[in-house]
Amino acid sequence: MKKIPMRKCIGCGDQKPKRELIRVVKNKDGEIFLDLTGKANGRGTYICKDRKCFDLAIKKNAFNRALECKIDDSIFEALKERLEESE
């Protein structure tokens, strides 16, 4: 039996299988983007594929803490658009 990797959503705090979540990555250059493959290099954090979790994570400043930087609102808008596309 193969072990399923579990990750925690920064919005709702639920533990879910890694494949059910979307990874948000900050690379060495400071770029922040959605990693739909889950294999991009850089510091990453996970969020559910749900708009409510995304909004809750923004409200709690969870992205800023998890990625250890101040994130501009324009980046949040771009991430929100990409999240809606992937649903």
N, CA and C of each residue as an Amber inpcrd file, in Angstrom:
protein
   261
   0.8440000  -1.1840000   0.0000000   0.0000000   0.0000000   0.0000000
   0.8870000   1.2440000   0.0000000   0.6520000   2.1240000  -0.9460000
   1.4490000   3.3350000  -1.0890000   0.9010000   4.4460000  -0.1950000
   1.8110000   5.1740000   0.4580000   1.4110000   6.2700000   1.3330000
   1.0350000   7.4940000   0.4870000  -0.1050000   8.1130000   0.8050000
  -0.5720000   9.2980000   0.0900000  -0.0600000  10.5390000   0.8200000
   0.7140000  11.4050000   0.1200000   1.2130000  12.6170000   0.7890000
   0.0670000  13.5750000   1.1120000   0.0250000  14.0320000   2.3460000
  -1.0170000  14.9500000   2.8020000  -0.4050000  16.3390000   2.9940000
  -1.1910000  17.3650000   2.6950000  -0.7780000  18.7490000   2.8880000
  -1.9200000  19.5160000   3.5380000  -1.5740000  20.6400000   4.1650000
  -2.5530000  21.4510000   4.8780000  -2.8900000  22.7020000   4.0760000
  -4.1650000  22.9590000   3.8880000  -4.6290000  24.1640000   3.2020000
  -4.4120000  25.3640000   4.1300000  -3.8050000  26.4380000   3.5920000
  -3.5630000  27.6130000   4.4370000  -4.8220000  28.4360000   4.6570000
  -5.8740000  28.1560000   3.8920000  -7.1420000  28.8800000   4.0660000
  -7.9740000  28.2860000   5.1740000  -8.4060000  27.0390000   4.9850000
  -9.3100000  26.4010000   5.9460000  -8.5780000  25.5710000   7.0000000
  -7.3400000  25.1870000   6.7320000  -6.5640000  24.4150000   7.7020000
  -6.7880000  22.9150000   7.6410000  -7.5740000  22.4400000   6.6720000
  -7.8440000  21.0040000   6.5490000  -6.6660000  20.2710000   5.9130000
  -6.4170000  19.0520000   6.3760000  -5.4120000  18.1770000   5.7740000
  -6.0780000  17.4270000   4.6250000  -5.4770000  17.4850000   3.4380000
  -6.0260000  16.8030000   2.2740000  -4.8840000  16.1860000   1.4770000
  -5.2100000  15.2090000   0.6120000  -4.1600000  14.6710000  -0.2600000
  -3.5810000  15.7720000  -1.1450000  -2.2910000  15.7030000  -1.3810000
  -1.5660000  16.7250000  -2.1290000  -2.1960000  17.0020000  -3.4990000
  -2.7000000  15.9750000  -4.1600000  -3.2670000  16.1280000  -5.5010000
  -4.5770000  16.9210000  -5.5150000  -5.2570000  17.0260000  -4.3740000
  -6.5230000  17.7680000  -4.3110000  -6.3090000  19.2580000  -4.0760000
  -5.0690000  19.6740000  -3.8170000  -4.7710000  21.0690000  -3.5090000
  -3.9770000  21.7140000  -4.6390000  -3.9560000  23.0340000  -4.6530000
  -3.1560000  23.7930000  -5.6130000  -1.9780000  24.3950000  -4.8620000
  -0.8020000  24.3130000  -5.4610000   0.4100000  24.8410000  -4.8380000
   0.6760000  26.2520000  -5.3490000   0.9810000  27.1560000  -4.4310000
   1.3790000  28.5180000  -4.7620000   2.8560000  28.6140000  -4.4100000
   3.6810000  29.0920000  -5.3680000   5.1380000  29.0550000  -5.2190000
   5.7390000  30.4420000  -5.3380000   6.7840000  30.6740000  -4.5300000
   7.6440000  31.8580000  -4.6930000   9.0240000  31.3320000  -5.0590000
   9.5110000  31.6820000  -6.2600000  10.8160000  31.1840000  -6.6900000
  11.9430000  32.1020000  -6.2160000  13.1750000  31.7830000  -6.6120000
  14.3500000  32.5530000  -6.1770000  14.2860000  34.0180000  -6.6030000
  13.6440000  34.2820000  -7.7340000  13.5460000  35.6490000  -8.2500000
  12.4470000  36.4570000  -7.5810000  11.6710000  35.8160000  -6.6940000
  10.5890000  36.4990000  -5.9940000   9.2650000  36.4700000  -6.7380000
   9.2060000  35.7560000  -7.8700000   7.9500000  35.6350000  -8.6080000
   7.0070000  34.6960000  -7.8560000   5.7290000  35.0380000  -7.8280000
   4.7250000  34.2070000  -7.1570000   3.7270000  33.7400000  -8.2120000
   3.4880000  32.4270000  -8.2610000   2.6100000  31.8700000  -9.2830000
   1.9980000  30.5670000  -8.8070000   0.9160000  30.1400000  -9.5050000
   0.2910000  28.8490000  -9.2210000   1.1170000  27.7640000  -9.8890000
   1.4060000  26.7060000  -9.1550000   2.1450000  25.5670000  -9.6840000
   1.1690000  24.4090000  -9.8120000   0.6130000  24.2340000 -10.9950000
  -0.3900000  23.1900000 -11.1990000   0.2420000  21.8010000 -11.2700000
   1.5640000  21.7200000 -11.5520000   2.2450000  20.4280000 -11.6020000
   2.6720000  19.9700000 -10.2140000   2.9100000  20.9180000  -9.3020000
   3.3570000  20.5790000  -7.9550000   4.8360000  20.2780000  -7.8700000
   5.6000000  20.6260000  -8.9170000   7.0170000  20.2730000  -8.9550000
   7.9440000  21.4600000  -9.1600000   7.4290000  22.6730000  -9.2150000
   8.2700000  23.8430000  -9.4600000   9.1890000  24.0990000  -8.2630000
  10.3820000  24.6050000  -8.5470000  11.3300000  24.9360000  -7.4880000
  10.8870000  26.1970000  -6.7640000  11.1780000  26.2580000  -5.4750000
  10.8630000  27.4380000  -4.6930000  10.0770000  27.0940000  -3.4460000
   9.7980000  28.1120000  -2.6600000   9.0220000  27.9470000  -1.4300000
   7.5510000  27.8640000  -1.8040000   6.8880000  26.8450000  -1.3200000
   5.4960000  26.6390000  -1.7090000   4.5530000  26.5070000  -0.5380000
   3.2960000  26.7320000  -0.8210000   2.2310000  26.5420000   0.1450000
   1.0140000  26.0220000  -0.6240000   0.0880000  25.4230000   0.0860000
  -1.0450000  24.7690000  -0.5740000  -2.3660000  25.4060000  -0.1890000
  -3.2980000  25.3910000  -1.1540000  -4.6300000  25.9330000  -0.9300000
  -5.6550000  25.0650000  -1.6630000  -6.8550000  24.9580000  -1.0830000
  -7.9360000  24.2030000  -1.7210000  -8.3230000  24.8590000  -3.0460000
  -8.9780000  24.0840000  -3.8940000  -9.4510000  24.6010000  -5.1750000
 -10.7930000  25.3000000  -4.9890000 -10.9400000  26.0070000  -3.8850000
 -12.1930000  26.6550000  -3.5210000 -11.9450000  28.1470000  -3.3180000
 -12.8090000  28.9600000  -3.8780000 -12.6620000  30.4110000  -3.7910000
 -12.7570000  30.9010000  -2.3390000 -13.5960000  30.2310000  -1.5310000
 -13.7580000  30.6410000  -0.1270000 -12.4480000  30.4840000   0.6430000
 -11.7390000  29.3910000   0.4070000 -10.4570000  29.1730000   1.0850000
  -9.4350000  30.2290000   0.6610000  -9.4450000  30.5740000  -0.6240000
  -8.5220000  31.5900000  -1.1370000  -8.7830000  32.9330000  -0.4740000
 -10.0610000  33.3310000  -0.4130000 -10.4290000  34.6010000   0.2170000
 -10.0860000  34.6070000   1.7080000 -10.3020000  33.4840000   2.3750000
  -9.9850000  33.3790000   3.7950000  -8.4760000  33.4840000   4.0280000
  -7.6820000  32.8680000   3.1520000  -6.2230000  32.9330000   3.2740000
  -5.7220000  34.3660000   3.0950000  -6.3450000  35.1110000   2.1710000
  -5.9640000  36.5140000   1.9730000  -6.3260000  37.3250000   3.2130000
  -7.5160000  37.0910000   3.7530000  -7.9780000  37.8270000   4.9350000
  -7.0630000  37.5960000   6.1420000  -6.5670000  36.3540000   6.2950000
  -5.7020000  36.0130000   7.4280000  -4.2260000  36.3220000   7.1750000
  -3.8980000  36.8870000   5.9940000  -2.5010000  37.1280000   5.5920000
  -1.6770000  35.8480000   5.5910000  -2.3100000  34.7330000   5.3060000
  -1.6360000  33.4390000   5.3310000  -0.5910000  33.3190000   4.2290000
  -0.8520000  33.8990000   3.0660000   0.1300000  33.8350000   1.9730000
   1.4000000  34.5860000   2.3480000   1.2450000  35.7630000   2.9480000
   2.4120000  36.5580000   3.3470000   3.2790000  35.8000000   4.3540000
   2.6430000  35.1370000   5.3090000   3.3950000  34.3780000   6.3120000
   4.0490000  33.1420000   5.7060000   3.2930000  32.4040000   4.9100000
   3.7870000  31.1430000   4.3650000   4.9230000  31.3490000   3.3680000
   4.8250000  32.3840000   2.5590000   5.8550000  32.6270000   1.5500000
   6.9240000  33.6050000   2.0300000   6.7820000  34.0780000   3.2490000
   7.7610000  34.9340000   3.9090000   8.0830000  36.2040000   3.1270000
   7.0350000  36.8630000   2.6110000   7.2230000  38.1310000   1.9260000
   5.8930000  38.8780000   1.8580000   5.9620000  40.1570000   1.5380000
   4.7580000  40.9770000   1.3410000   4.3090000  40.7900000  -0.1000000
   3.0590000  40.4000000  -0.2810000   2.5350000  40.1190000  -1.6090000
   1.6180000  41.2480000  -2.0520000   1.8390000  41.7450000  -3.2660000
   1.0800000  42.8470000  -3.8230000  -0.3350000  42.3930000  -4.2000000
  -1.3010000  43.3080000  -4.1210000  -2.6930000  42.9800000  -4.4500000
  -2.8680000  42.5430000  -5.9030000  -2.0480000  43.0770000  -6.8160000
  -2.1520000  42.6950000  -8.2260000  -1.8250000  41.2120000  -8.4110000
  -0.9170000  40.6870000  -7.5980000  -0.5720000  39.2640000  -7.6710000
  -1.7520000  38.4260000  -7.1840000  -2.4280000  38.8770000  -6.1250000
  -3.6160000  38.1640000  -5.6430000  -4.6930000  38.1060000  -6.7220000
  -4.8860000  39.2090000  -7.4450000  -5.8920000  39.2350000  -8.5200000
  -5.5370000  38.2360000  -9.6190000  -4.2570000  38.1890000  -9.9990000
  -3.8110000  37.2490000 -11.0340000  -3.9870000  35.8070000 -10.5650000
  -3.6540000  35.5320000  -9.2970000  -3.8250000  34.1880000  -8.7480000
  -5.3040000  33.8030000  -8.7150000  -6.1500000  34.7560000  -8.3610000
  -7.5920000  34.4950000  -8.2940000  -8.1350000  34.1280000  -9.6760000
  -7.6840000  34.8420000 -10.7120000  -8.1180000  34.5420000 -12.0840000
  -7.6680000  33.1440000 -12.5000000  -6.4190000  32.8010000 -12.1930000
  -5.8980000  31.4770000 -12.5470000  -6.6360000  30.3910000 -11.7830000
  -6.9770000  30.6530000 -10.5320000  -7.7080000  29.6770000  -9.7210000
  -9.0840000  29.4130000 -10.3290000  -9.7570000  30.4710000 -10.7640000
 -11.0710000  30.3190000 -11.3800000 -10.9830000  29.5490000 -12.6960000
  -9.8940000  29.7520000 -13.4530000  -9.6980000  29.0220000 -14.7110000
  -9.5060000  27.5270000 -14.4740000  -8.8090000  27.1980000 -13.3880000
  -8.4840000  25.7900000 -13.1280000  -9.6560000  25.0000000 -12.5400000
 -10.7040000  25.6760000 -12.0900000 -11.8590000  24.9940000 -11.4940000
 -12.6810000  24.2510000 -12.5120000
